[in-house]
Amino acid sequence: MAQDADHLKLPFMPFYGRDFFGDERVRMMDTREIGQYVTLLWLQWEHGSLPKRPEDLTALLREEVSGRVLSCFPPNGEDRRVNPKLEKVYTAQMKVYKAKRRAGKLGARKRWHGS
């Protein structure tokens, strides 16, 4: 999930409840861990990735990060952590966003400039 100039134009993060609560790892989390998980998902969505060091995640969460939650964000080989599924969702959402943006610009050009 690379950060780019368009990244900040996606102020939403889709939530697929069936996928989320259907995941065995989530079903084994307590409510504190679910809160950590959702917080880290949002931070990854907003910034593209998370710090690799558990102590940095602990600082972001303002409490010790659970090992169960940490396992949902494996290192990505670039000294950062990412949730692979969220990375795929972000990529797909960005593709849709860019296509709609292009179509909107084309429509505006045709409407206002006739070509």
DSSP file (Angstrom, degrees, kcal/mol; ACC not computed):
  #  RESIDUE AA STRUCTURE BP1 BP2  ACC     N-H-->O    O-->H-N    N-H-->O    O-->H-N    TCO  KAPPA ALPHA  PHI   PSI    X-CA   Y-CA   Z-CA
    1    1 A M              0   0    0      0, 0.0     2,-0.2     0, 0.0    87,-0.1   0.000 360.0 360.0 360.0  91.0    0.0    0.0    0.0
    2    2 A A        -     0   0    0     85,-0.1     2,-0.4     1,-0.1    46,-0.1  -0.508 360.0-122.0 -79.1 143.8    2.1    2.8   -1.2
    3    3 A Q        +     0   0    0     -2,-0.2     2,-0.3    44,-0.1    -1,-0.1  -0.678  42.7 162.8 -79.8 137.5    1.4    6.3   -0.1
    4    4 A D    >   -     0   0    0     -2,-0.4     3,-1.4     1,-0.0     4,-0.4  -0.887  55.0 -87.6-145.1 178.4    0.7    8.7   -3.0
    5    5 A A  T 3  S+     0   0    0     -2,-0.3     3,-0.4     1,-0.3     4,-0.1   0.791 125.4  52.1 -61.7 -27.9   -0.8   12.1   -3.6
    6    6 A D  T >  S+     0   0    0      1,-0.2     3,-2.1     2,-0.1    -1,-0.3   0.621  83.9  90.8 -82.8 -12.6   -4.3   10.6   -3.9
    7    7 A H  G X  S+     0   0    0     -3,-1.4     3,-1.5     1,-0.3    -1,-0.2   0.863  82.7  53.5 -54.3 -41.8   -4.0    8.7   -0.6
    8    8 A L  G 3  S+     0   0    0     -4,-0.4    -1,-0.3    -3,-0.4    -2,-0.1   0.597  94.3  72.6 -72.6  -8.5   -5.5   11.5    1.4
    9    9 A K  G <  S+     0   0    0     -3,-2.1    -1,-0.3     1,-0.2    -2,-0.2   0.401  81.4  75.8 -86.8   4.1   -8.5   11.6   -0.9
   10   10 A L    <   +     0   0    0     -3,-1.5    -1,-0.2    -4,-0.2    84,-0.0  -0.747  53.6 164.2-111.2  82.0   -9.8    8.3    0.5
   11   11 A P        +     0   0    0      0, 0.0     2,-0.3     0, 0.0    -1,-0.1   0.478  57.0  69.2 -79.8   0.1  -11.2    9.4    3.9
   12   12 A F        -     0   0    0     -3,-0.1    -3,-0.0    33,-0.1     0, 0.0  -0.790  62.2-156.8-115.3 158.4  -13.2    6.2    4.3
   13   13 A M        -     0   0    0     -2,-0.3    29,-0.0    80,-0.0    77,-0.0  -0.965  27.6-124.6-131.3 117.1  -12.2    2.7    4.9
   14   14 A P        -     0   0    0      0, 0.0     2,-0.6     0, 0.0    75,-0.0  -0.301  20.3-150.9 -60.5 143.1  -14.7    0.0    3.8
   15   15 A F        -     0   0    0      4,-0.0     2,-1.0     5,-0.0     3,-0.1  -0.958   8.0-165.9-120.1 114.5  -15.8   -2.3    6.6
   16   16 A Y     >  -     0   0    0     -2,-0.6     4,-2.9     1,-0.2     3,-0.3  -0.788   6.7-172.4-100.2  91.0  -16.8   -5.8    5.5
   17   17 A G  H  > S+     0   0    0     -2,-1.0     4,-2.9     1,-0.2     5,-0.4   0.846  80.6  52.8 -56.1 -41.8  -18.4   -7.1    8.7
   18   18 A R  H  > S+     0   0    0      1,-0.2     4,-1.2     2,-0.2    -1,-0.2   0.919 114.0  43.4 -63.3 -42.2  -18.9  -10.7    7.5
   19   19 A D  H  > S+     0   0    0     -3,-0.3     4,-0.8     2,-0.2    -2,-0.2   0.926 117.0  47.5 -66.5 -43.9  -15.2  -10.9    6.6
   20   20 A F  H >< S+     0   0    0     -4,-2.9     3,-0.9     1,-0.2     6,-0.2   0.974 120.6  33.5 -63.3 -57.5  -14.1   -9.2    9.8
   21   21 A F  H 3< S+     0   0    0     -4,-2.9    -1,-0.2     1,-0.2    -2,-0.2   0.642 114.3  61.1 -78.4 -12.9  -16.2  -11.1   12.3
   22   22 A G  H 3< S+     0   0    0     -4,-1.2     2,-0.4    -5,-0.4    -1,-0.2   0.616  80.2 102.7 -83.6 -13.7  -15.9  -14.3   10.3
   23   23 A D  S <X S-     0   0    0     -3,-0.9     4,-2.3    -4,-0.8     3,-0.4  -0.569  70.1-143.6 -73.4 124.9  -12.2  -14.3   10.7
   24   24 A E  H  > S+     0   0    0     -2,-0.4     4,-1.3     1,-0.2    -1,-0.2   0.858  99.4  57.3 -58.6 -36.9  -11.1  -16.9   13.3
   25   25 A R  H  4 S+     0   0    0      1,-0.2     4,-0.4     2,-0.2    -1,-0.2   0.905 108.9  46.0 -62.4 -39.8   -8.3  -14.7   14.5
   26   26 A V  H >4 S+     0   0    0     -3,-0.4     3,-1.6    -6,-0.2    -2,-0.2   0.909 107.8  56.4 -69.0 -41.7  -10.8  -11.9   15.3
   27   27 A R  H 3< S+     0   0    0     -4,-2.3    -1,-0.2     1,-0.3    -2,-0.2   0.770 106.3  51.9 -62.2 -24.1  -13.3  -14.3   17.0
   28   28 A M  T 3< S+     0   0    0     -4,-1.3    -1,-0.3    -3,-0.2     2,-0.2   0.544  92.6  97.2 -88.8  -6.7  -10.5  -15.3   19.4
   29   29 A M  S <  S-     0   0    0     -3,-1.6     2,-0.1    -4,-0.4    -3,-0.0  -0.537  70.8-132.3 -81.0 146.3   -9.7  -11.6   20.3
   30   30 A D     >  -     0   0    0     -2,-0.2     4,-2.3     1,-0.1     5,-0.2  -0.391  38.3 -93.0 -83.7 175.8  -11.1  -10.0   23.4
   31   31 A T  H  > S+     0   0    0      1,-0.2     4,-2.0     2,-0.2     5,-0.1   0.837 126.3  54.3 -63.6 -32.7  -12.7   -6.5   23.1
   32   32 A R  H  > S+     0   0    0      2,-0.2     4,-2.1     1,-0.2    -1,-0.2   0.930 109.8  47.1 -64.6 -44.4   -9.5   -4.7   23.9
   33   33 A E  H  > S+     0   0    0      2,-0.2     4,-2.8     1,-0.2    -2,-0.2   0.879 108.8  54.3 -66.4 -37.7   -7.6   -6.6   21.1
   34   34 A I  H  X S+     0   0    0     -4,-2.3     4,-2.7     2,-0.2     5,-0.2   0.913 108.1  50.8 -61.5 -41.1  -10.5   -5.8   18.7
   35   35 A G  H  X S+     0   0    0     -4,-2.0     4,-2.2     2,-0.2    -2,-0.2   0.911 111.3  47.4 -61.8 -42.6  -10.0   -2.2   19.5
   36   36 A Q  H  X S+     0   0    0     -4,-2.1     4,-2.6     2,-0.2     5,-0.2   0.926 112.1  50.6 -62.3 -44.5   -6.3   -2.4   18.9
   37   37 A Y  H  X S+     0   0    0     -4,-2.8     4,-2.5     1,-0.2    -2,-0.2   0.934 111.8  45.3 -61.9 -48.7   -6.9   -4.2   15.6
   38   38 A V  H  X S+     0   0    0     -4,-2.7     4,-2.5     1,-0.2    -1,-0.2   0.903 112.8  52.1 -63.5 -40.9   -9.4   -1.7   14.3
   39   39 A T  H  X S+     0   0    0     -4,-2.2     4,-2.4    -5,-0.2    -2,-0.2   0.930 112.0  45.1 -60.5 -45.7   -7.1    1.2   15.3
   40   40 A L  H  X S+     0   0    0     -4,-2.6     4,-2.3     2,-0.2    -1,-0.2   0.857 110.0  55.0 -69.5 -34.5   -4.1   -0.3   13.6
   41   41 A L  H  X S+     0   0    0     -4,-2.5     4,-2.5    -5,-0.2    -1,-0.2   0.945 110.4  46.4 -60.3 -46.5   -6.2   -1.0   10.5
   42   42 A W  H  X S+     0   0    0     -4,-2.5     4,-2.7     1,-0.2    -2,-0.2   0.921 111.1  51.4 -62.8 -43.0   -7.2    2.6   10.3
   43   43 A L  H  X S+     0   0    0     -4,-2.4     4,-2.2     1,-0.2     6,-0.3   0.889 111.1  48.2 -63.4 -38.0   -3.7    3.9   10.9
   44   44 A Q  H  X S+     0   0    0     -4,-2.3     4,-2.9     2,-0.2    -1,-0.2   0.927 111.4  50.6 -65.1 -43.5   -2.4    1.6    8.1
   45   45 A W  H  < S+     0   0    0     -4,-2.5    -2,-0.2     1,-0.2    -1,-0.2   0.912 115.8  42.5 -58.4 -43.1   -5.3    2.9    5.8
   46   46 A E  H  < S+     0   0    0     -4,-2.7    -1,-0.2    -5,-0.2    -2,-0.2   0.829 129.5  24.5 -74.3 -34.2   -4.4    6.5    6.6
   47   47 A H  H  < S-     0   0    0     -4,-2.2    -2,-0.2    -5,-0.2    -3,-0.2   0.502  99.1-118.5-116.5  -6.7   -0.6    6.2    6.4
   48   48 A G  S  < S+     0   0    0     -4,-2.9     2,-0.3    -5,-0.2    -4,-0.2   0.046  83.9  10.4  94.6 -28.1    0.1    3.2    4.1
   49   49 A S  S    S-     0   0    0     -6,-0.3    33,-0.2    33,-0.1    -2,-0.1  -0.959  71.4-115.4-166.8 176.8    1.9    1.0    6.6
   50   50 A L  E     -A   81   0A   0     31,-2.6    31,-2.6    -2,-0.3     7,-0.1  -0.854  40.5 -86.7-122.8 157.9    2.8    0.7   10.3
   51   51 A P  E     -A   80   0A   0      0, 0.0    29,-0.2     0, 0.0     6,-0.1  -0.313  32.5-137.0 -59.1 148.5    6.1    0.9   12.2
   52   52 A K  S    S+     0   0    0     27,-0.8    28,-0.1    28,-0.1    27,-0.1   0.862  78.1  86.9 -76.7 -36.8    7.8   -2.5   12.4
   53   53 A R  S >> S-     0   0    0     26,-0.2     4,-1.6     1,-0.1     3,-1.1  -0.485  72.0-142.3 -74.4 127.6    8.8   -2.3   16.1
   54   54 A P  H 3> S+     0   0    0      0, 0.0     4,-2.5     0, 0.0    11,-0.3   0.838 101.6  59.9 -54.8 -34.8    6.2   -3.5   18.6
   55   55 A E  H 3> S+     0   0    0      1,-0.2     4,-1.7     2,-0.2     5,-0.1   0.828 103.3  51.5 -66.7 -29.3    7.2   -0.8   21.0
   56   56 A D  H <> S+     0   0    0     -3,-1.1     4,-2.1     2,-0.2    -1,-0.2   0.883 109.8  48.7 -71.5 -38.0    6.3    1.8   18.4
   57   57 A L  H  X S+     0   0    0     -4,-1.6     4,-2.5     2,-0.2     6,-0.2   0.895 108.5  54.7 -65.8 -39.0    2.9    0.2   17.9
   58   58 A T  H  X>S+     0   0    0     -4,-2.5     4,-1.5     1,-0.2     5,-1.2   0.904 107.6  49.9 -59.0 -41.8    2.5    0.2   21.7
   59   59 A A  H  <5S+     0   0    0     -4,-1.7    -1,-0.2     2,-0.2    -2,-0.2   0.907 110.8  49.1 -64.6 -41.2    3.2    4.0   21.6
   60   60 A L  H  <5S+     0   0    0     -4,-2.1    -2,-0.2     1,-0.2    -1,-0.2   0.894 117.5  40.7 -63.9 -39.2    0.6    4.5   18.9
   61   61 A L  H  <5S-     0   0    0     -4,-2.5    -1,-0.2     2,-0.3    -2,-0.2   0.652 101.6-132.7 -83.0 -16.6   -2.0    2.5   20.8
   62   62 A R  T  <5S+     0   0    0     -4,-1.5     2,-0.3    -5,-0.2    -3,-0.2   0.723  83.6  63.2  64.7  22.7   -1.1    3.9   24.2
   63   63 A E  S   <S-     0   0    0     -5,-1.2    -2,-0.3    -6,-0.2    -1,-0.2  -0.952 104.4 -71.1-162.9 161.9   -1.1    0.4   25.6
   64   64 A E        -     0   0    0     -2,-0.3     2,-0.2     1,-0.1    -9,-0.1  -0.373  52.9-119.8 -63.9 129.4    0.9   -2.7   24.9
   65   65 A V        -     0   0    0    -11,-0.3     2,-0.1    -2,-0.1    -7,-0.1  -0.494  28.5-117.5 -71.5 135.2    0.1   -4.3   21.6
   66   66 A S     >  -     0   0    0     -2,-0.2     4,-2.8     1,-0.1     5,-0.2  -0.443   9.9-131.6 -71.8 143.3   -1.3   -7.8   21.8
   67   67 A G  H  > S+     0   0    0      1,-0.2     4,-1.9     2,-0.2    -1,-0.1   0.857 109.9  56.1 -61.0 -35.8    0.7  -10.6   20.2
   68   68 A R  H  4 S+     0   0    0      2,-0.2     4,-0.3     1,-0.2    -1,-0.2   0.898 111.4  42.7 -63.8 -40.6   -2.5  -11.8   18.6
   69   69 A V  H >4 S+     0   0    0      1,-0.2     3,-1.8     2,-0.2     4,-0.3   0.913 110.1  56.5 -71.5 -43.5   -3.0   -8.3   17.0
   70   70 A L  H >< S+     0   0    0     -4,-2.8     3,-1.8     1,-0.3    -2,-0.2   0.855  98.6  61.9 -56.5 -36.5    0.6   -8.0   16.0
   71   71 A S  T 3< S+     0   0    0     -4,-1.9    -1,-0.3     1,-0.3    -2,-0.2   0.681  94.0  63.7 -66.5 -16.4    0.4  -11.3   14.1
   72   72 A C  T <  S+     0   0    0     -3,-1.8    -1,-0.3    -4,-0.3    -2,-0.2   0.524 101.7  53.1 -82.7  -6.1   -2.2   -9.7   11.8
   73   73 A F  S <  S-     0   0    0     -3,-1.8    -1,-0.2    -4,-0.3    10,-0.2  -0.665  78.0-172.5-129.7  74.8    0.4   -7.1   10.6
   74   74 A P        -     0   0    0      0, 0.0     8,-2.0     0, 0.0    -3,-0.1  -0.279  37.5 -89.3 -67.8 155.1    3.4   -9.1    9.3
   75   75 A P  B     -B   81   0A   0      0, 0.0     6,-0.3     0, 0.0   -23,-0.0  -0.345  30.7-149.2 -60.1 144.0    6.6   -7.2    8.4
   76   76 A N        -     0   0    0      4,-2.6     5,-0.1    -3,-0.1     7,-0.0   0.322  41.2-104.6-101.4   8.0    6.6   -6.2    4.7
   77   77 A G  S    S+     0   0    0      3,-0.4     4,-0.1     1,-0.0     0, 0.0   0.417 107.7  86.2  85.6  -3.1   10.3   -6.3    4.1
   78   78 A E  S    S-     0   0    0      2,-0.3     3,-0.1     0, 0.0   -26,-0.1  -0.051 115.7 -92.9-117.2  29.3   10.7   -2.5    4.1
   79   79 A D  S    S+     0   0    0      1,-0.3   -27,-0.8   -28,-0.1     2,-0.3   0.780 101.4  93.8  63.8  27.8   11.1   -2.1    7.8
   80   80 A R  E     -A   51   0A   0    -29,-0.2    -4,-2.6   -28,-0.1    -3,-0.4  -0.841  69.4-124.2-137.2 173.1    7.3   -1.6    8.2
   81   81 A R  E     +AB  50  75A   0    -31,-2.6   -31,-2.6    -6,-0.3     2,-0.3  -0.942  25.2 177.5-122.3 146.4    4.2   -3.7    8.9
   82   82 A V        -     0   0    0     -8,-2.0     3,-0.1    -2,-0.4   -33,-0.1  -0.995  33.6-124.9-144.0 150.1    1.1   -4.2    6.8
   83   83 A N     >  -     0   0    0     -2,-0.3     4,-2.2   -10,-0.2     5,-0.2  -0.872  27.2-148.1 -88.4 115.6   -2.1   -6.2    6.9
   84   84 A P  H  > S+     0   0    0      0, 0.0     4,-1.7     0, 0.0    -1,-0.2   0.866  93.1  50.0 -58.3 -39.8   -2.1   -8.0    3.6
   85   85 A K  H  > S+     0   0    0      1,-0.2     4,-2.3     2,-0.2     5,-0.2   0.926 110.7  49.1 -66.3 -43.0   -5.9   -8.0    3.1
   86   86 A L  H  > S+     0   0    0      1,-0.2     4,-2.8     2,-0.2    -1,-0.2   0.877 107.1  56.6 -63.6 -35.7   -6.2   -4.3    3.9
   87   87 A E  H  X S+     0   0    0     -4,-2.2     4,-2.1     2,-0.2    -1,-0.2   0.905 108.6  46.9 -61.1 -41.2   -3.5   -3.6    1.4
   88   88 A K  H  X S+     0   0    0     -4,-1.7     4,-2.3     2,-0.2    -2,-0.2   0.907 112.1  49.8 -66.9 -42.4   -5.5   -5.4   -1.3
   89   89 A V  H  X S+     0   0    0     -4,-2.3     4,-2.7     2,-0.2    -2,-0.2   0.917 111.1  49.7 -62.9 -42.9   -8.7   -3.6   -0.4
   90   90 A Y  H  X S+     0   0    0     -4,-2.8     4,-2.7     2,-0.2     5,-0.2   0.929 110.0  50.2 -61.4 -45.7   -6.9   -0.2   -0.5
   91   91 A T  H  X S+     0   0    0     -4,-2.1     4,-1.9     1,-0.2    -1,-0.2   0.916 113.0  46.4 -59.9 -44.2   -5.4   -1.0   -3.9
   92   92 A A  H  X S+     0   0    0     -4,-2.3     4,-2.0     2,-0.2    -1,-0.2   0.913 113.2  48.8 -64.7 -43.4   -8.9   -1.9   -5.3
   93   93 A Q  H  X S+     0   0    0     -4,-2.7     4,-2.7     1,-0.2    -2,-0.2   0.884 110.3  51.3 -64.9 -38.3  -10.5    1.1   -3.7
   94   94 A M  H  X S+     0   0    0     -4,-2.7     4,-2.7     2,-0.2    -1,-0.2   0.885 107.4  53.3 -66.6 -37.5   -7.9    3.4   -5.1
   95   95 A K  H  X S+     0   0    0     -4,-1.9     4,-2.1    -5,-0.2    -2,-0.2   0.932 111.9  45.0 -62.1 -45.3   -8.3    1.9   -8.6
   96   96 A V  H  X S+     0   0    0     -4,-2.0     4,-2.5     2,-0.2     5,-0.2   0.926 113.1  51.2 -62.9 -45.5  -12.1    2.6   -8.4
   97   97 A Y  H  X S+     0   0    0     -4,-2.7     4,-2.3     1,-0.2    -2,-0.2   0.920 110.9  47.2 -58.5 -46.5  -11.5    6.1   -7.1
   98   98 A K  H  X S+     0   0    0     -4,-2.7     4,-2.5     2,-0.2    -1,-0.2   0.887 111.6  51.0 -65.8 -38.6   -9.0    7.0   -9.9
   99   99 A A  H  X S+     0   0    0     -4,-2.1     4,-2.4    -5,-0.2    -1,-0.2   0.918 112.2  46.5 -64.5 -42.8  -11.4    5.6  -12.6
  100  100 A K  H  X S+     0   0    0     -4,-2.5     4,-2.4     2,-0.2    -2,-0.2   0.873 111.6  51.8 -66.7 -36.6  -14.3    7.7  -11.2
  101  101 A R  H  X S+     0   0    0     -4,-2.3     4,-2.3    -5,-0.2    -2,-0.2   0.924 110.7  47.6 -65.8 -44.1  -12.1   10.8  -11.0
  102  102 A R  H  X S+     0   0    0     -4,-2.5     4,-2.4     1,-0.2    -2,-0.2   0.928 112.7  49.2 -61.7 -44.8  -11.0   10.4  -14.6
  103  103 A A  H  X S+     0   0    0     -4,-2.4     4,-2.7     1,-0.2    -2,-0.2   0.890 110.4  51.4 -62.6 -39.6  -14.6    9.8  -15.7
  104  104 A G  H  X S+     0   0    0     -4,-2.4     4,-2.4     2,-0.2    -1,-0.2   0.908 110.6  47.7 -64.2 -42.1  -15.7   12.9  -13.8
  105  105 A K  H  X S+     0   0    0     -4,-2.3     4,-2.3     2,-0.2    -2,-0.2   0.906 112.6  49.3 -65.1 -41.3  -13.0   15.1  -15.4
  106  106 A L  H  X S+     0   0    0     -4,-2.4     4,-2.4     2,-0.2    -2,-0.2   0.922 111.5  49.3 -63.3 -44.3  -13.9   13.8  -18.8
  107  107 A G  H  X S+     0   0    0     -4,-2.7     4,-2.4     1,-0.2    -2,-0.2   0.902 111.7  48.6 -61.9 -41.9  -17.6   14.5  -18.2
  108  108 A A  H  X S+     0   0    0     -4,-2.4     4,-2.8     2,-0.2     5,-0.3   0.902 110.3  51.4 -65.6 -40.7  -16.8   18.0  -17.1
  109  109 A R  H  X S+     0   0    0     -4,-2.3     4,-2.5     1,-0.2     6,-0.7   0.925 112.3  46.1 -62.3 -44.6  -14.6   18.6  -20.1
  110  110 A K  H  X S+     0   0    0     -4,-2.4     4,-1.2     5,-0.2    -2,-0.2   0.896 115.2  47.5 -64.9 -40.1  -17.4   17.5  -22.4
  111  111 A R  H  < S+     0   0    0     -4,-2.4    -2,-0.2    -5,-0.2    -1,-0.2   0.933 124.1  28.8 -67.4 -45.6  -20.0   19.5  -20.7
  112  112 A W  H  < S+     0   0    0     -4,-2.8    -2,-0.2    -5,-0.2    -3,-0.2   0.701 134.1  28.1 -93.9 -20.4  -18.1   22.7  -20.4
  113  113 A H  H  < S-     0   0    0     -4,-2.5    -3,-0.2    -5,-0.3    -2,-0.2   0.470  91.8-131.9-120.9  -4.8  -15.8   22.6  -23.5
  114  114 A G     <        0   0    0     -4,-1.2    -4,-0.2    -5,-0.5    -3,-0.1   0.643 360.0 360.0  67.3  15.1  -17.9   20.4  -25.9
  115  115 A S              0   0    0     -6,-0.7    -5,-0.2     0, 0.0    -1,-0.1   0.401 360.0 360.0-136.2 360.0  -15.0   18.1  -26.8
